[in-house]
């Protein structure tokens, strides 16, 4: 009986090992396929951008601006990405960094000579640029409702610089980009809402309350769950601040995932 139990146990262990190997192999080939389908021209930019959140936690503004400049330079070299939503993200990130330095006394020595108003002005210039890029991008892509329409629209300049790759590889790059754009059609409205929120904060600190209210209202129109914009608006209107309810805390609105 004991021998039979030991044999069953060994068999179960072998089965578990085999299943683990299958899962590992599947994960390897799946992520290898996903990574190999990403546009190689901006691989460095995306890898570099992965450090952005860590730098913001550290309030390392010098490194943040250097990173954003490098990422933008990489995007700007490629026709298809020169006015893409990704570039809008970079400008809004710059605006957020300048705004943070303006509102909190934690700026690096390099920016100590700049006044609060000067930093607010730099934030404003960058957020205006971000809004302009987002709106321009949405005006072109928001009306494209199918993958086929997106493919037809971007095929003209997407393949410039990909000549050395095989037809299959270029097809995979295109499919991956189309999925990113489909995600961005949803996400960019929320990004635009965040940009308008930042603009509202800037106007408020310039004591331009009318434009601050307008900016917050635009932000809420674009994304009705933008609690930051709503509470900033409530402050100006003398209304009580809103808190996330239990359901919102447990199940915050998720971003549409890129695949």
C-alpha positions, 0 to 999 in steps of 0.5 A: 500500500505504501509503495503504491502511494509513493508511486502515485505521489511521484506520478503527481509530482512528474505531472506537476513538473510537466505542466509547469514546463508547458506553462513556462514554454507557452509564456516564453513563446507568447511574450516573445511573439508579443515583443517581436511584433512591437515596432523596433524603431521605438523599442529604445524609447519605450524601454527608456520610458519605463523608468519614468514612474520611478523618477517621479517617485524620487522627484528627480526632475533633472532626470525626468526632463532628460528622459522625456527629451530622449524619448521625444527625440526618438519618436520625432525621428519617425514620420508616423510618430511625429504627432502621435498621442505618445508625444502628447503624453510626453508634453503633459508629463513635462507640464506635470513636472514643472507644475509640481516644482512650482507648487512644492518646495522640492525643486533641484538646484538647477531650477532654484532661480526660477520663480513660481510664476516662471515654472507655472508658465513653463507648465502652461506652455507644455500643457497647451502643446499636449492638448493641441497634440491630443486634439489633433490626433483625436480629430484624425483617429476618433472617426476611424471605427474599424481596424481596416480604416485605421490600417488604410489611414496609417499605411502611407507612412507607417512602413517608412524606415521598416524596409529591411524587415520581411513582409511578415514582420512588417505585417506584425508590426502594423497589426500591433500598432493598430491595436495600440491605436484602438486602445489610444482612441479610448485612452486619449480622451482620458489623457486629454481630461488630465491635461485640462485638469493640469491647465485648470490648476495652472489657471487657478494659481495664476488667479485666472479663476474663470479659465480655471473653471472652464478647464475643469469643466472640459476635463469632466466632460471628457471623463466624467470620473475625473474626481481630481478635476471635479474636486478642484472645481468644487473648491472654486465653487465653494462646494464640498469635496467628493470622496470615492465611494467603497465601490469606486475604491474597490473597483477603480475605472481600469484603463483599456489594456493594450494587447 
